[in-house]
Amino acid sequence: MENSKPISEILTKVLRWITRISSLLIVLTVLVFFLGEEVFGNDKTDGFNVKASAVIVGILMIGGLLVAWKWEIWGGLISLIGFAGVGWVNPDIWRMPAMYILFALPALLFIICGFTQKWERIRH
């Protein structure tokens, strides 16, 4: 008798890898932009508090996506907190729907994958 996996487990695994690959692409893209703007970029001064806040919430957002590779729920929550912080530092971001897709969606998908995995463990 063949021991086959349920379709929900297979779909969760596929969703998990799609989420991981998209989060890795986001992390790499943000690092390129960060290096271009903050390290090698313009000399305009926004003030130390604004730059420090932007770096902190950026670390939360990107760090959360990296943490989510190991701990999906916690990493997704950290990334969502960082994303909300970016909106606090730069309110114009809320008018850009692409930002929701780029950052919030992978974080939400990590949370969904984490809860789905916990649900599968409880069921079996």
C-alpha positions as CSV (number, residue, x, y, z in Angstrom):
1,M,0.0,0.0,0.0
2,E,1.4,3.4,-1.0
3,N,1.8,6.1,1.6
4,S,0.8,9.2,-0.3
5,K,0.7,12.7,1.1
6,P,-2.5,14.7,1.3
7,I,-2.9,17.4,-1.4
8,S,-3.0,20.1,1.3
9,E,0.5,19.1,2.4
10,I,1.8,19.2,-1.1
11,L,0.2,22.6,-1.8
12,T,1.7,24.0,1.4
13,K,5.1,22.8,0.4
14,V,4.8,24.4,-3.0
15,L,3.5,27.7,-1.5
16,R,6.3,27.6,1.1
17,W,9.0,27.5,-1.7
18,I,7.3,30.1,-3.8
19,T,7.2,32.4,-0.7
20,R,10.9,31.6,0.2
21,I,12.1,32.4,-3.4
22,S,10.1,35.6,-3.6
23,S,11.3,36.7,-0.1
24,L,14.9,36.1,-1.2
25,L,14.4,38.1,-4.3
26,I,12.9,40.9,-2.2
27,V,15.9,40.9,0.2
28,L,18.4,41.0,-2.6
29,T,16.5,43.8,-4.4
30,V,16.2,45.9,-1.2
31,L,19.9,45.4,-0.4
32,V,20.9,46.7,-3.9
33,F,18.6,49.7,-3.5
34,F,19.9,50.3,0.0
35,L,23.5,50.2,-1.1
36,G,22.7,52.5,-4.0
37,E,20.8,55.1,-2.0
38,E,22.4,55.1,1.5
39,V,25.9,54.0,1.0
40,F,26.9,55.2,-2.5
41,G,24.0,57.6,-3.1
42,N,23.0,61.2,-2.6
43,D,24.3,63.5,0.1
44,K,21.0,65.0,1.1
45,T,20.5,65.0,4.8
46,D,17.1,63.9,6.1
47,G,18.3,64.1,9.7
48,F,19.7,61.4,11.8
49,N,16.4,60.4,13.4
50,V,14.7,59.8,10.0
51,K,17.7,57.8,8.6
52,A,18.0,55.7,11.9
53,S,14.2,55.0,11.8
54,A,14.4,54.0,8.2
55,V,17.3,51.6,8.8
56,I,15.6,50.1,11.9
57,V,12.3,49.4,10.2
58,G,14.1,48.2,7.1
59,I,16.1,45.7,9.2
60,L,12.9,44.5,10.8
61,M,11.1,44.1,7.4
62,I,14.0,42.3,5.6
63,G,15.2,40.5,8.8
64,G,11.7,39.2,9.3
65,L,11.7,37.7,5.8
66,L,15.0,36.0,6.6
67,V,13.9,34.8,10.0
68,A,10.8,33.3,8.4
69,W,12.9,30.7,6.6
70,K,13.4,29.0,10.0
71,W,10.4,30.3,12.0
72,E,7.7,31.2,9.6
73,I,5.1,32.7,11.9
74,W,7.5,34.8,13.9
75,G,9.5,36.0,10.9
76,G,6.3,36.9,9.1
77,L,5.1,38.9,12.0
78,I,8.4,40.7,12.4
79,S,8.4,41.6,8.7
80,L,4.8,42.9,8.9
81,I,5.8,45.1,11.9
82,G,8.7,46.4,9.9
83,F,6.4,47.0,6.9
84,A,4.0,49.0,9.1
85,G,7.1,50.9,10.5
86,V,8.1,51.8,6.9
87,G,4.6,53.3,6.5
88,W,5.1,55.3,9.7
89,V,8.5,56.6,8.5
90,N,7.4,57.3,5.0
91,P,3.6,57.7,4.8
92,D,3.7,58.0,1.0
93,I,4.2,54.3,0.8
94,W,0.6,53.6,1.6
95,R,-0.3,55.1,-1.8
96,M,1.8,52.5,-3.6
97,P,-0.1,49.2,-4.0
98,A,3.0,47.4,-5.3
99,M,4.6,47.8,-1.9
100,Y,1.8,45.7,-0.4
101,I,2.5,42.9,-2.9
102,L,6.3,43.1,-2.6
103,F,6.6,43.1,1.2
104,A,3.3,42.3,3.0
105,L,2.2,39.4,0.8
106,P,5.3,37.2,1.4
107,A,5.1,37.9,5.1
108,L,1.5,36.9,5.2
109,L,2.2,33.8,3.1
110,F,4.9,32.8,5.6
111,I,2.4,33.2,8.4
112,I,-0.2,31.1,6.5
113,C,2.4,28.4,5.8
114,G,3.4,28.3,9.5
115,F,-0.2,28.0,10.7
116,T,-1.0,25.4,8.0
117,Q,2.0,23.3,9.2
118,K,0.9,23.5,12.8
119,W,-2.7,22.6,11.7
120,E,-1.3,19.5,9.9
121,R,0.6,18.4,12.9
122,I,-2.5,18.7,15.1
123,R,-4.7,16.8,12.7
124,H,-2.2,13.9,12.5
